[in-house]
Amino acid sequence: WIVPLAAAFVEQDPATGFERVLADVAGTNRRLRMLRFLIGKDDFLLPGNRTFAALLADRGVRHEFVIEDGRHEWRVWRRQLHDVLPL
């Protein structure tokens, strides 16, 4: 279960640091119960999150990418936690 909130994907290459995950997509998908990352539409980290989501989609890693109203702030994360914790 992996649920980053406003993750800091700031590397030039979004694959940096995720080589093992991307090298064995079938194994990654088998081990993950949930990979869902959430961010506010006005968060300064949104571009890196979009790039990472596109990489995961391109490689076939099951995930959910949710963009909601808000910035990089506690109000957004609190709403997101409320939605994701019951899952």
trRosetta pair geometry for C-beta under 8 A, 3 or more apart (Angstrom, degrees):
i j d omega theta_ij theta_ji phi_ij phi_ji
1 32 7.9 126 -74 -162 27 66
1 33 5.1 -28 -68 65 74 114
1 34 5.0 23 -128 48 69 99
2 32 6.8 -57 15 -135 107 105
2 34 6.8 -166 40 97 54 67
2 35 5.0 7 65 -113 106 71
2 36 7.6 157 91 29 61 54
2 37 7.9 -23 127 -63 90 88
3 34 6.7 5 -62 116 95 115
3 35 7.9 -171 -75 -148 50 31
3 36 5.2 -2 -113 68 85 88
3 37 6.9 168 -157 -90 42 49
3 38 7.3 12 -176 2 87 103
3 84 5.4 137 -155 164 153 153
4 7 3.7 42 138 -69 141 111
4 37 4.6 -2 63 -119 90 103
4 38 7.7 -174 95 31 53 64
5 37 7.5 -167 -79 -156 26 68
5 38 5.5 -17 -118 68 68 97
5 39 7.4 149 -171 -81 49 55
5 76 7.7 156 -177 114 111 93
5 77 4.6 82 161 -123 150 98
5 80 5.5 146 -118 90 114 147
5 81 7.3 -31 -71 -55 147 84
6 38 7.4 -35 -36 97 56 66
6 39 5.1 113 -95 -117 58 82
6 40 6.9 -2 -86 10 109 86
6 43 5.4 -141 -125 -153 106 153
6 45 5.5 105 -173 55 79 139
6 49 7.8 -80 -139 -61 37 140
6 72 5.4 122 -154 -128 149 83
6 76 7.3 85 -48 99 121 129
6 77 6.8 -71 1 -75 114 104
7 37 5.5 -40 -5 -153 126 134
7 39 7.4 -84 23 -70 69 113
7 45 6.9 -175 80 153 42 139
7 48 7.7 -123 101 108 83 110
7 49 6.1 123 58 -96 92 98
7 52 7.5 -59 91 49 131 162
8 45 5.8 -90 -105 -126 52 136
8 48 7.1 18 -176 92 36 154
9 14 6.1 24 178 -130 122 92
9 45 7.1 111 36 -178 69 100
9 48 3.6 176 87 152 84 108
9 49 5.7 139 30 -74 123 46
9 51 6.7 -163 123 67 130 100
9 52 4.4 -96 -138 -38 169 135
10 45 7.5 -73 -66 -130 92 90
10 48 5.3 -54 -79 -95 44 158
11 14 6.3 147 74 -96 103 32
11 16 4.2 -141 173 54 157 129
11 17 6.8 -176 -41 5 157 115
11 48 7.8 109 33 -144 56 119
12 16 7.4 64 55 -13 67 141
13 16 4.7 104 79 -31 94 100
14 18 7.7 -16 144 27 66 133
14 48 7.3 161 -101 -163 101 73
14 51 4.8 -167 -62 130 139 104
14 52 4.7 -168 -160 -89 127 65
14 54 8.0 105 47 63 167 87
14 55 4.6 -160 100 -27 132 151
15 18 5.6 -113 -161 61 49 98
15 19 6.7 73 160 -79 95 61
15 22 5.9 -33 -142 -5 104 163
15 55 6.2 -162 -66 -162 78 145
18 21 4.5 -48 -174 43 86 120
18 22 5.5 77 126 -19 93 105
19 22 6.1 -69 -146 46 26 102
19 23 5.8 30 159 -29 67 112
20 23 5.7 -52 -137 31 28 113
20 24 6.9 -20 176 23 61 102
21 24 7.6 -98 -161 55 17 72
21 25 7.9 52 155 -95 59 55
21 28 5.0 80 -159 -106 69 140
21 61 6.8 30 157 -108 103 145
22 25 6.7 5 -153 -68 38 86
22 28 7.7 15 -66 -30 25 156
22 55 7.7 -51 -99 158 131 108
22 59 5.4 -67 -140 -155 91 164
22 61 7.3 -71 -99 -48 64 129
24 27 3.8 -3 144 33 117 121
24 28 5.9 138 98 -24 74 86
25 28 5.4 -53 -143 37 33 115
25 29 6.1 32 158 -18 67 105
25 59 5.6 -165 -90 150 133 96
25 60 5.0 66 171 82 151 102
25 61 5.7 -119 -139 -74 95 73
26 29 6.0 -55 -147 38 27 109
26 30 6.4 30 152 -22 62 108
27 30 5.5 -54 -146 35 32 114
27 31 6.3 22 159 -13 66 109
28 31 6.1 -64 -147 40 27 104
28 32 6.1 18 162 -16 66 114
28 61 5.7 -36 110 -124 137 101
29 32 6.1 -57 -135 37 27 106
29 60 7.6 -51 -52 134 134 87
29 61 6.5 -159 -68 -139 88 53
29 62 5.0 90 -127 6 98 109
32 35 5.0 -23 -168 -32 144 103
32 61 8.0 68 10 -173 156 91
32 62 6.5 -177 83 71 130 103
34 64 7.7 -28 -166 17 87 112
34 87 6.6 101 -96 130 163 123
35 56 7.6 -152 120 -152 139 151
35 61 7.0 -29 66 151 158 104
35 62 6.6 127 38 101 110 68
35 63 4.1 -57 99 -109 107 88
35 64 7.2 156 94 22 58 66
36 63 6.7 168 -84 -170 40 70
36 64 4.1 -3 -116 61 88 107
36 65 7.7 -164 -154 -70 55 29
36 66 6.7 23 -179 -5 96 112
36 84 6.4 -176 93 -124 138 126
36 87 7.9 31 13 88 157 159
37 49 6.4 -149 123 -148 127 110
37 52 7.7 -3 57 98 157 128
37 53 7.4 -138 61 -76 115 99
37 63 7.2 -4 9 -179 90 119
37 64 7.6 168 26 87 49 62
37 65 6.0 -6 65 -115 83 67
37 66 7.4 -171 96 30 39 76
38 65 8.0 166 -85 -162 39 42
38 66 4.5 -17 -110 70 83 106
38 67 7.8 173 -156 -81 58 28
38 68 6.7 10 -172 1 102 111
38 76 7.9 -175 136 155 107 98
38 77 8.0 136 96 -114 118 57
38 80 4.4 158 112 -140 157 139
38 84 7.2 -130 -23 -44 142 136
39 43 4.9 -110 179 41 98 149
39 45 6.4 -126 -139 88 134 98
39 46 5.6 162 133 -97 138 72
39 49 4.9 174 -15 23 156 177
39 66 7.5 151 25 87 57 61
39 67 5.9 -23 73 -111 81 68
39 68 7.6 170 89 28 33 75
39 76 7.8 23 -170 153 32 140
40 43 4.2 117 61 -37 87 101
40 46 7.5 -91 83 -68 54 110
40 67 7.4 69 -175 -163 12 68
40 68 5.9 -52 -108 76 55 75
40 69 6.7 -11 -149 130 87 24
40 70 3.4 -95 -127 89 127 79
40 71 5.2 -97 106 -41 152 4
40 72 6.5 -145 40 -60 123 41
40 73 7.3 16 -18 29 159 77
40 76 4.3 -68 -63 -123 116 158
41 46 6.7 53 -153 -101 32 149
41 67 5.1 80 -80 168 80 107
41 68 6.8 -132 -22 90 87 24
41 69 6.0 -27 20 -107 113 35
41 70 7.0 101 27 43 70 47
42 46 7.7 -133 154 -28 2 138
42 69 7.8 20 0 -167 102 51
42 70 6.4 -134 39 119 98 23
42 71 4.5 -48 95 -87 105 72
43 46 4.9 128 72 -43 84 89
43 49 7.8 37 88 4 127 139
43 70 7.3 25 -49 107 92 74
43 71 5.7 133 -82 -168 57 42
43 72 4.4 102 -135 -61 88 81
43 76 7.5 -138 -64 89 116 172
44 71 7.9 29 -17 -164 75 88
44 72 5.9 -47 23 -21 84 135
45 48 5.6 -55 -171 44 70 111
45 49 5.9 72 133 -25 85 107
45 72 6.4 95 6 -90 103 124
46 49 5.5 -63 -145 40 34 113
46 50 6.1 37 159 -23 71 104
46 67 7.1 59 -133 -123 112 116
47 50 5.7 -54 -148 34 30 112
47 51 6.5 30 155 -18 64 106
48 51 5.6 -52 -147 36 33 113
48 52 6.3 32 155 -17 66 106
49 52 5.8 -55 -146 38 31 110
49 53 6.2 34 154 -20 65 106
49 65 7.0 149 159 -152 99 113
50 53 5.7 -54 -146 36 30 112
50 54 6.4 31 154 -20 64 106
50 65 7.8 110 -108 172 47 147
51 54 5.8 -55 -151 35 30 112
51 55 6.5 33 150 -21 63 104
52 55 5.5 -51 -150 33 35 114
52 56 6.5 34 153 -17 66 103
53 56 5.8 -53 -148 37 32 110
53 57 6.3 32 153 -18 65 107
53 63 7.0 -143 -131 102 74 132
53 65 3.9 25 -120 -80 138 159
54 57 5.7 -54 -145 39 31 111
54 58 6.1 34 155 -22 65 108
55 58 5.7 -56 -146 36 28 112
55 59 6.3 12 160 -6 64 111
56 59 6.1 -67 -145 46 27 100
56 61 4.1 -81 -158 64 86 112
56 63 4.9 -1 145 19 150 141
56 65 7.9 152 57 -49 133 119
57 60 7.7 41 -178 -69 27 27
57 61 7.7 -74 -56 50 24 73
57 63 7.7 -100 -62 51 68 106
66 80 7.4 152 93 -126 131 107
68 76 6.3 158 84 -151 116 97
68 79 6.8 -152 139 100 161 132
68 80 6.8 -162 15 -74 147 97
69 76 7.8 -149 96 -108 52 100
70 73 6.5 -121 176 48 107 98
70 75 6.2 -152 -135 92 135 101
70 76 3.6 169 118 -83 152 114
70 79 7.7 166 -25 32 156 136
71 76 6.8 -158 60 -26 38 137
72 76 7.5 -72 -119 38 17 142
73 76 5.6 99 66 8 69 100
73 77 7.5 -144 106 0 37 93
74 77 5.6 -63 -146 43 39 108
74 78 5.9 43 157 -27 74 105
75 78 5.8 -54 -146 32 27 113
75 79 6.7 26 156 -15 62 104
76 79 6.0 -58 -156 36 31 109
76 80 6.3 26 151 -16 66 111
77 80 5.4 -56 -145 41 35 113
77 81 6.1 39 155 -22 68 103
78 81 5.8 -50 -146 35 29 111
78 82 6.5 35 152 -22 61 105
79 82 5.6 -55 -153 32 31 116
79 83 6.6 24 153 -15 65 107
80 83 5.8 -58 -151 38 33 108
80 84 6.0 11 161 -6 69 116
81 84 6.1 -67 -134 46 27 97
81 85 5.7 35 172 -35 69 109
82 85 6.8 -42 -132 19 16 110
83 86 7.8 -77 177 28 27 98
83 87 7.9 17 140 -18 61 113
84 87 5.5 -56 -164 25 52 118
